[in-house]
């Protein structure tokens, strides 16, 4: 790819050009020159736009691609299109497919199908076979095949003995466990946050404690066994406090939050729109404030899209029958930037969606410098726009954000 980016503000803390407005010349997929003014050349496409920003390509730690097995909801090809529309050049895909990504063959399937694409796809292998929480998978084989971490997705391993074995094994092969903190025994039919709005709506609630007790338990286990763990997505103020205290003690934990948990609160469920049925559930305004403070001080490291495509038969039904989740790749940055506008700097946001995910997953991080490979996201953090159906590239349309006014938009990616 040959392109000249004009007057682009560079957002990359690892770059000597960080926070500077420069022209960037890209030839054959490599950044050739970065300077104040670069002369336009014949056969070099020019991209210019008011308030153009450029960062390293964004990386999502939690994408559900549904491939293999549920290709009517999403497949690798449509997931890549959704990622590009949202500004992502790398995504880590969850193992909750059919078959589950629980052996070397499924890891190789994803890697081979995603070869030579504009978006790098990194498979996360399952911790237990069929995500059942009973038998450990061959994590070493999957690691050798290209899995970058291990998780049972949004199925929590309840058996403490199994968690112990998984942690000991993960430490032995020096890999990361990604954990969804939820004790379903406390609310087996919980659909929304347990509180005023669940009572008012009559919808079965899931208490904050269901998350917090698993955060606490896994922190203690990780500390005891000396293993690296990452909490997939936390949503309550107490969870933030627990993680903050654990990090202060030097325990090897990191944590993410889903973009929608920063903008939407549990009052939205009273519309009975099943697109608001998500896991973790939408919490209170005070929880949102605590999550934002956790992002500010580094307690929370990553912001996820939690892209969860579902077909109409799974969402356009009664609330209690609907599946959890909303699509998120196309809207993640807009949701993040709108909710954190003036609360976090653009550089801090990029840290949470581009730099930290790669650090945690052990993926090499690009940089914006001369002679470096061009792996870039172009965006405008102040652009005001309205999200519509035409902006959806996913096969599925399950989102409550159609018609929503946002601040901040991904404009495109360069990743050759």
N, C-alpha and C positions, 0 to 999 in steps of 0.2 A: 504493500500500500504506500502510495506517495501522496503526501498532504502537507499543506502549510497552515498552521493554526495562527491566526493573527490576534495580537493583544490579549493573550490568555493569562489570567491570574493563576499561578501555580500554587497548588495546595499539596505539599508533600514535605513533611518534617525531615525526611532523610535527604532532601535535595538542597544543593547550594542556592537554588533559585526559589526556595520556599517563600511564599507571600509576594513574589515579584511578578509584574506584568511583562510578559515576553512573547516574542514570536517563536514558534517551534516548528522546525522543518523535519519531516519524517520521510525517509526514502527506504523502500524495500523493507518496511516494517521496523526500521531502526531510527531512533532519534539522532539526527545528523548534526543539527545546529540549534542552539538556543541563544537568542540575541534580542536586543531592543527592537531592531528593524531588520527583516530579512526580505530581500528582493524577490518578488514573484517570478517564477520560472514557467516556461512553456511546459505543458503536460503535467503540471503539479496542481492538484485541486486545492483551492483556497477555502478555508472555513473561517468566517468572521461573524461575530455576533456581539452585540452590546452585553457587557457583564459576563463574558465567557470565562468560566473557571475550568481548570483541568487538574485532576488528581490521578494517582495510580488507580487502576481498575478496581472497582468494588468487589468484595468477596462476601457471599452469604453463607453463614454456618448452618442454616436450617431450611432446606428446600425439599419438599416432597414432590418427586418427579413422577411417581405412580407407574414407572416403567422399570421392570416388566410387570404385566398382570392386569393393570388398570388403565390401559392406553386410551380408553374412551374418555377418561378424565384429563389425562395429560400423558405425553410421551417425551422422550428426550429432545426431539426436534422442536416441539411446541414450547417445551420448558426453556430451551435455549432462546427462542424468540422472545419469550416473556422476560428472561433475564436481560437480554440486550435492551429491550424497551425500558427496563428499570435501571440501566446503567451498570449492570454487573458483568464482569469478565471471568468470574470464578464462582462456582456454587458447590457446596458440600451436600450430597443427596442422602436422605434418610433411608434406612434399610427396610421400611415397612411397605414392601412390594409383594408380588406373588409370582414366583416364590420369593421369600424373604432373602435379603442379601446376607446369607449366613454361611456361605462357603466360597471357596476360591472361584468357582465357575460363575457365580452371580457378580462377583467383583469384576471379573474379566469381561463379562457381558457389558456392563456399564462402561468400562474403560474403552473397550473396542468400539462400541456404538457411538461414543462421544469423541473419537479421535479427530484431530485436525479441525476443530470447530472454533468459532470466535469466542466461545465461552468454555473455560476449563471446567470439567465436571469431576469431582473427587468423591468417590463412594465411601460411605461410613458403613462398616460392617456391624452386624448384630452381635450382641454380647451372648445371648442365649438362642438356642435353636427355635425357629418359628416365633421368636419373641415371647416364648411361653414362660420364661423365668425358671426353667427346670434344669436344662442341660447346657453346659458351656459350649460355645462354638470353637472351631479351630482358628482362633484369632491369629496365631502366628502365620498360618498358611494365607489367610486373607491379607495380613500385613505385607507379606512377601509379594502378593499378587497386586497390591496397590491400594488397599484400604488405608485411610489416613487416621481413623479413630474408630471407636466402637461404642455403640449405643443400642438400647432397645426402643429407640424412638420415644413415643409418648406412652409406652407401657413401662410402668415402674416394676423393678424386681423387688418383690415383697420379702422373699426369703433372705434373711440376714446372712445365713451360711453361704448362699449362692453369691451374694454381693462380696463377701469375704474372699471366696475363691477367685471371683472375677478380678478383684483388686490385686490379689497376690500374683495372678497370672499377668495382668497388665503391667505391673511393676517389673516383672521378670523380662518382658519383651520391650519395656520402655515405650509404652503407648498410652494414649489418652482415653479415659472413659467419659462419655457424655451422658449425664443423668437427668431424667425428667423427675422432678421432686413432687410426687403426689401420692398420698396414702388413700387409695380408693375405699379402703375398709371404713374410713370415717364418713364417706358420702358416696356409697356405691351408685346412687342414681343422680348424683349432683350434676347439674347442667350449667348453672350460673353461680356467681358469687353469693354466698349466704349472707343476707343482710336485709335492709329495709325494702329494697326493690324486688328481691326474690319473694319476700313475704307478700308484698303488694300484688305481685303478678301471679303468685301461686305456683311459680316454677321451683323445682327442687334445687336447693342450694348446696354448694360445696364450701365449707368453711376455710378461712385462711390457714387454720391449723393443719389442714390436710397437706398443704404445701410445706409449711414451716417445720413440721415434725420430721419430714423426710430430708429437708435441708440440714437440720441439726444432726440427724442420724448419720447422714453421709459425710458431713464434715468430720465428725468424730472418727468414723471408720477410715477416712482418707488420712487423717492425722496419724492414726495408729499404724496403718500399713504403709505409710509414706508413698502414696500413689498420687498421680496427677488426675484430678477430676474437673469437669466443667459442668455447671448446671445449665441445662439447655435453655430454660427461660424461667425467671422468677417474676413474681407479680405482687408481692405484699411487702409492706414496710418492715415487718419483723424479719422476713427473709433477708432483706438488705442489711439489717442490723447484724444478723448472724454471720453473714458473709464478711462484712466489714471487720467484725471482731476476729474472725478466723484468719483473715489476711494479715491482720496486725500481729498475729502469733506466728506468722510465717508458713501457714499451711498452704499446700500447693493447690489452690482452687481458683478457678475463674468462673465467670457467670455471664449469661446473656439475658436480654429482655426482648420480647417481641414488639415490633413497631406499634401495633395497634394498642398495646397496653400503656402506651405513652400518650395517646390521644383520646381514646374512648373510655368511658367509665360505665359502671353497672346500671346507671339510669337508662342507658340505651336499650336494655333488654325489655323494657316495658312496651316497646313497639311490637314485640313478638316476631321481629324479623330474624329468621334463623341464621342469617349471615353474621349476627352478633353472638352466635353460639360458638365459642372458641375455647381452647384449652392451652394454657391456663385461662380462666374466665376473666372477663372485664371486672376490674376491682373498683375501689372507691377513689374519689378525688385525692384523698390524703395518701393513698397508696401510690398514686401517680406522682405526687410531689416527692415522696420518698425515693421512688425509682429514678426520677430526674436528679435528685441530690446524689444518688448512688452513681449515676453516670458522671456527674461533675467531679466527684472525688476519686474516681477510679475503682470504686467497689464493684460496679458492673462494667465489664470490659467490652461487651459486644452488643449490637442491636441486630436482631434477625428480621427477615421478612416473614418467616413461618408460612411460606407459600404452600397452601393446602388445597389443591383443586378438587372440587366435588361436582358431579353432574347434577342436573335438575332433579332427578329422582331421589337424590340424597339430601337435597336442601329445600326444595319447594314442597315441604310437607309440614305437618304439625311440629312445633318447636321441640317437643320431647322425642320425636321420631327422627329429627334431622341429625346428620353427622356433624361433628365438630369441624371448624376451620373455615378460613377464607383465603382466597388467592392474595398474594402479597408482593410478588416481585415487581410488578409494574408500578405499584404505589408506595413501596417502602420508603424511598428517599423523601418523597413528598410528605408522607405522614410524619416521618422523623423530623424533617426540617420545619414543618408547620408547628408541630408540638413543642419543639425545642428552640424555636426562633427567639433569639435574644437571651436564651438560657444557657446554651452552649455555643461556642464559636464554630464556624464552618470547619476549622482545622480539627477541633475536638470531635465533631460528627464524623469526619473522614477517618479519624483514628478508630472509631467504633465500627465502621462498616467496611474498611479496606485494610487497615494495618493490623489491628489486633486479631481479627479472625485468622489471618495468615500466620501470625506469631503462635497462636494457640494450637492451630492445626499442623504447624511445622511446614507450611507451604512457603517456598522462597518468595520473597516480596520484591516486586519491581521497584524502580525508582525513576524519577524524571531527571535525567542527566544525559549529556551527550554521549553517544556510543552505546546507549542502553536500548534494549528492545522496547518498542512502544506497546505498553500495556496500560491504556489510559481510559478514563471516563471524562466526558465533557458534560458540564452541567451549568445551570444558572440558579444560584440559591435564592434569588429574589424574584424570580419569574412567577407571576400570578396566573393561574390557569384552573380550568374546571375539568375534572376527570370524567370521561365518558366511555361508552361501550366501544368506540373506535380505538380507544387506547389499550384495550385488552388484547393481548396476543396469545394468552393461554387458551387451551381448549375449553376451560370451564369459566363461568362468569360469576361465581359465588363471592361477591363483595358487597359491602354496604356503602362503598364510597362513590358509586355512580352518581354524578351530579354534585359532588363535593368540591368546594373551592380550596385550592392548595397554594402554598408558597414554596417554590423550589421545584425544579424539574431536571431530570436527566435528559441530555440532548443526544447522546450517542456514545459509542465505545469504539476504541481502536485497539485491536489485539490480533496481530497477524502472525 
